[in-house]
Amino acid sequence: MDKEHCFGFVGRRIVVADTYRYDVGAAAAQTFCREIDAVIIEIDKLPDFAFCVFAYARSVLVVKDVTHGSDRNACLFCNISHRDFLAHDNQIIQLKQKKINTKMNIQAIYHRPESNYCFATDGKTIVLRIRFAKGEQICKLSVLYNTKYHIAQQQFKQKMQLIASDTQFDYYKATLRLGDPRLAYLFYFEYDNKPYYFCEDGLVSTYNFNLAYFNSFQFAYINDDDVIQNVGWLNNAVFYQIFVDRFCCSDKAIGIKSKINAEWDELPTPTSFYGGNLDGITEKLDYINGLGATAIYLTPIFKSKSNHKYDTIDFYCIDESFGDKESLKRLVEKAHEKGMRVVLDAVFNHVSHDFARFKDVVKKGKKSKYFDWFVIDGEKIRQDPPNYACFGDCEYMPKLNTCNKEVQNYLVDVMLYWMKECDVDGWRLDVSDEISHGFWRKVREAVKSQKSDSALIGENWHNSESFLRGDQFDSIMNYALTKRMMDFWVDESIDEKQLADRLNSLYMRYSDVTNNMMFNLLDSHDTARFFTKVNKDRNRLLCAIATLVFLPGSFNLYYGTDILLEGEYDPDCRRTFDFSKLQEKDIIDFQISLKEVLKLKRQPAIKNGKLKIYSKNNAVVIERASKEQVLRLIVRRKKKIVIGAKPLTEYNKKEDGNADFFVIEGEIL
């Protein structure tokens, strides 16, 4: 700012004084253009300041010598038209912006470009969402749009549709098919018979399209990298998750069995080894596929001293108790022959304290060339208490420094090695939210270059929008959905209406593309088994499974759920699979219904249909609609507990009003 410019700022008022320089107004606008009450500009000739924009100012006072016709130029200082100005003796013009006086909940209105409220599905298609307070009586809601270069001259208009409601908000959506990938837009609606616009300036009662390049929303250009790529097979996959040590022990396996220290039917402890292996899984592929599974997710299989293998010693070696590289190759090849995918567990947040590079640091301290591979406070390793970052409080699992370029390259090479050697189809990423975003971007670029439809599934338990923008993960383990199922079916802390609200809120977190790839689960190796938490109620379990199958994304069936295996939290949730139970009548009956429910994932409406969730007549309704069909799942919870599985057809009878039930409406193709 040169000496000829003078700014005064008192409270929420700005005073700008200048004698002749033309740029003072623009400079002031850039500096003070947000949330101010008043602007006073002392100038000689107002037209020189025509493009200064004080968008939020409630009033702009222009003093000194004002030339004839300046009122029209002065309108550019605010979001008000020149007819609302007060001219005084050709010396002072005072511009007063109309204060919006309405009962509308303005604070609830929300939209943000290039987010889950604005995302591209291809090079010329944009999906827009906007949020209002629940029940707000708005009318004629539409989006006004064009390219950012032409919106001043012409605005296209598209109506927005109400797509979801939760406890606090209503959500509206429009899909724009563009002829030009450069988008500028704002929202128009009426409330209490008065017009309103919503733009980057917030809510205004009038809008000057000549200044749209300042304050319209924009998706400046849809670059290829801006489009979230859909991994199509994830849209309706049925995963079968296997804790390898506990599923099946093949007598033909090459793996070392000297670690086995427990009988197959014994309850597990943190140190139990049972002898399950990769060849055992290969032998049971027909069974897994027969359930309706289209993918297998294996917990870690690389060299480790533990039974869970989450403390890796060597990423390039299959643990000898599970087999070897050829064992994995056989499993993947046989799975692919049956149309099934195989996803491995990548544990890159931490390693075992027996990991060779960590042992080198323990020995040499800062002189080790691997010192910076870890996060260490000091010149050398101290283990009691540890002076290095760990997974949780586990000193035997030191954390890797994934911001280190050498570490990044090493781990990326690990992934590519197994993809090239064994043709694996993707990775579940352990403790992924504690690892650097930069590393995951590097992982995605490398993995997708090797196999474009490979899956990257993060173990993020909470809101993960920052990981799901198309540059890192395809999906996450949807534990937020698990929690909603627990609230409704286990704790009964919410009713059907609240469940519908919470599901809608969850599905507004992410883009439609991301929702369609979500890894949905009721339980896993890290939680108590859902069957146990619902007090071994098979009907309730099936109702919960049907709910997740109907929702967008894949469904994960944790091994043993198919034989009603019980289990509290780890290690109890990791019991062995008893194949003799497949001969029991109640398991046979349960699996008849289970297979029918899982088969629904093949339906067109379930795979890629539009989603609508609401409550009606004390039930939750999940509606999926595609060009081919419309299907509805109606789910209700009642107090009466009914032990024993019913055939799926029985669930579609509404006579039993006292039990949990679900009804499927629509034609099954």
MARBA-550869 format. One record per residue (C-alpha): x, y, z. Coordinates in steps of 0.2 Angstrom, whole numbers, plus 5000, padded with zeros to 4 digits. Example, Ala and Ser with C-alpha at 12.3 -4.5 7.8 and 13.67 -1.06 7.14 Angstrom:
<sites>
506249785039;506849955036;
</sites>
This chain:
<sites>
500050005000;500850164995;500850325005;499350404996;498150265003;497450285020;496450155029;495550165045;494750025054;493650055069;492649915076;491649845061;491850005050;493150035037;493650215031;494650225015;495350395010;496150434994;496350584982;496650514965;497250334964;496050214955;496550054964;496150104982;494350024981;494949864974;496349854987;495149885001;493949754994;495249624994;495749665011;494049695020;492749605009;492049495023;490749525037;490849705039;489549825044;490049985034;491250055022;491550235020;492550285005;493250465002;493650484984;493550614970;492750514957;491650364960;491650284943;493550244945;493050124959;491650034949;492349854952;492649864970;491549734979;491149744997;489949594997;489449585015;489349765019;487749825026;488050005020;489350095009;489550285012;490350374997;490850555001;491650704993;491450754975;490250624967;490050644948;488350634939;487750454937;488850384950;487350294959;487350164945;489150124947;489050134966;487849984966;489449874963;489949904980;488649794987;487349654983;486049784981;485349874966;485550064962;483650094965;483950064984;485250194986;484950364994;485750514985;486050674995;486350834986;487550754973;488850754987;488550594997;487750434992;487350305005;487050125000;486050025012;485949835009;484249765014;484449655030;483649485027;482149475039;481549305039;481049155050;482149045040;483548955048;484949035038;486348955048;485748785043;485948815024;487548735018;488448705002;490348684997;491048664980;492248514976;491648414991;490248284995;489048424991;489848454973;490748314964;491048254946;490548084940;491248104923;492048234913;490448334910;489248274924;489148364941;488148314956;487648454967;486848444985;486248584996;485648575014;484248665023;483548655041;482348505042;480548545037;481048715030;479548775018;480548825003;479848824986;480548824968;482248764973;483348764958;485148784953;485548924941;487148884931;488248904915;490048914912;490949044922;491249144906;489449154901;488349144917;488149334917;487349334900;486349174902;485849054916;485248884914;484048814927;483748644934;482548594948;483248514964;482448364972;482348314990;483348154992;483548135011;483148205028;483948175045;483648235063;484148415059;484248435040;483448415023;484648375008;484248414990;485148354974;485248394956;486348314942;486948434929;487448364912;488648494905;489148544888;490648634895;491748574910;491948744917;490448774929;489848924939;488248914948;487148974963;485548924970;483849004969;482248974980;480749054987;480249065005;478749145012;478349204994;480049304993;481549264982;483249214988;484949164981;486249064989;488049094983;489849114990;489249274999;487949175008;486049205007;485549364998;483849434992;484549504975;485949444964;486949544952;487449414938;488649534931;489749504946;489549314946;491349284943;491649364961;490449264971;489549124962;490048944967;491248864954;491948694949;493248794938;493648644927;493248454928;494948384925;495148194924;495948184941;494448264948;493248124944;493147984957;493447824948;492247684952;492847514956;491347424948;491547254957;491447344974;489747404971;488947244975;490347134981;489947004995;491646985005;492046835015;493246885028;494446755035;495546755050;496746635042;497346535058;495546495062;494646445046;495346275039;496946175042;497346075026;498345915029;499145945012;499846115017;501746145016;501646255031;502546225048;501346155061;502546165076;501746325082;500046235085;499746245103;497846225104;496546095100;495346155086;493846165097;494646255111;494246435115;495546555109;496846655120;497946795114;499346665110;498346525103;498946445087;497746325078;498546285061;497346365049;498246395032;498046465014;497846285007;496446255019;495546415012;495846354994;495046184998;493446275004;493246394990;491746304983;490946315000;491346505001;490746534983;489146434986;488646555000;488646694987;490346774991;491146864977;492746914986;493846855000;494746975012;496246895022;496946955038;498846975037;499846835030;501646895030;502946825042;502646865060;502746785077;500946815082;499346725077;498546885070;500146935060;499847125063;501647135068;502547105052;504347045052;504647015033;503447085020;504146985007;503846815015;502246725018;502246665036;502846485036;501346425046;500146485032;501146415018;502246505005;502146614989;501546464979;500046434992;499446614989;499646594970;498546434970;497246524981;497146674970;497146574954;495746454960;494746604967;494846694950;494246534941;492646544952;492446734948;493046784966;494346924970;495646914984;496047064995;497547065007;497847155023;499247285022;499947335039;501047485035;500747595050;501947485061;503047335061;503647205073;505147245085;505947105076;505847195059;507647195053;507747385050;507147415068;508347295075;509747385066;509147555074;509147465091;510947415089;511647575081;510547715086;510647865076;512047795066;510847675058;510347715040;508647665045;508447785060;507347905051;506147755046;505447765063;504747905075;506047915089;506348045103;508148045106;509747985099;509447795102;508047675106;507447655124;506147525126;505547535144;504647645143;504847665124;505447835117;504747795100;503047795092;502047635093;500347565087;499247605102;500347565118;501147415111;503047435112;503347285102;502447365087;503547525082;502747645071;503447675053;503847855048;502747855032;503248035028;505047965024;505247935006;506347775008;504947705018;503647755006;504547674991;504947515001;503047495006;502447534988;503647404981;502947274993;501247304986;501747294968;502747134972;501247034978;500147104964;501347054951;501846894958;500146824964;498846944955;498046994971;496547114968;496747244982;497247294999;496347325016;497447465024;497747435043;497647585054;497547695038;497047855047;498647865056;499747865040;500148015030;498948075016;500548095005;500947915006;499247855002;499247964986;500847884981;500147714985;498547744974;499547804959;500647644959;499347514963;498047584951;499447584937;499747404941;497847354941;496647494938;495147404946;496147354962;495247404978;496047514992;494947495008;495547595023;495247545041;494547715046;493247705060;492647885058;492248025046;493548005032;493048125019;494848185018;495348015012;493947985000;494148114987;494748004973;496648024977;496847904991;495647764995;494147694986;493247645002;493347625020;492747495033;491047575037;491147555056;489947705057;488647605049;489047455061;488747575075;487047625069;486647435067;487147415085;486147565091;484547495083;484747305084;485847275100;485647425112;483847475105;484347645109;483547715094;481947685085;481447655067;481347845063;482947885071;483847745062;483247815045;483847985050;485547925055;485747825039;485347975029;486548075038;487847945035;487547935017;487748125015;489548115021;490248055005;489948064986;488747944978;490247854969;491047834986;489547764995;489347634981;491047564986;490847565004;491447415014;489947375025;490047255040;489147205055;490747135064;492547085061;494047025069;494147185079;492347185087;491247065096;490246955085;488547035080;487646865083;488246865101;487747045104;485947015098;485846875111;485946735098;484346795089;484446725072;483046825065;483746985071;485446945063;484646905046;483647075047;485247165050;486147075036;484647115024;484847295029;486647305025;486447205009;485147335003;486247485006;487547544993;489247464993;489847294997;489447175012;490647095022;490246925030;491446885044;491946695043;490846595055;489346705054;488746575042;488746445055;488146565069;489846565077;489846665094;491146775101;491446925112;492847045109;494546995104;495246855106;493546775108;492846835091;494246735083;493646565086;493946415075;492646365061;491846205064;491346125047;490345985056;489046115060;488546125041;487645955044;486546025058;484746065053;484646235061;486246295052;485546215035;483946315038;484846475042;485946465027;484446445016;483846615021;485646685022;486046635004;484346714998;484746875006;486546884999;485846844982;485047014982;486647094979;486547034961;484947134958;485147284947;484347404959;485447354973;487047364963;486847544956;485047604960;484647764968;484447764987;483047824997;482847795016;481347845027;480247785041;478447735039;477147655050;478447615063;479647535050;481247585041;481047585022;482547575011;482147594993;483247564978;482747614961;483647574944;482947574926;482647394927;481747384944;481247464960;481547364977;481047414994;481647335010;480447365025;481247325042;480347335059;481047285076;479847225089;480047175107;479646995105;481246885103;480946735092;482346605093;482646505077;482846545059;481346565047;481446535028;481546705019;479746685012;479146685030;479946855032;478846925019;477246875028;476647025038;475446925050;476746905064;476647085071;477547045087;479246985080;480747065070;480447055052;480847125035;479847125019;480547145001;479347234989;479647234971;480047104957;481647004959;482446984942;
</sites>
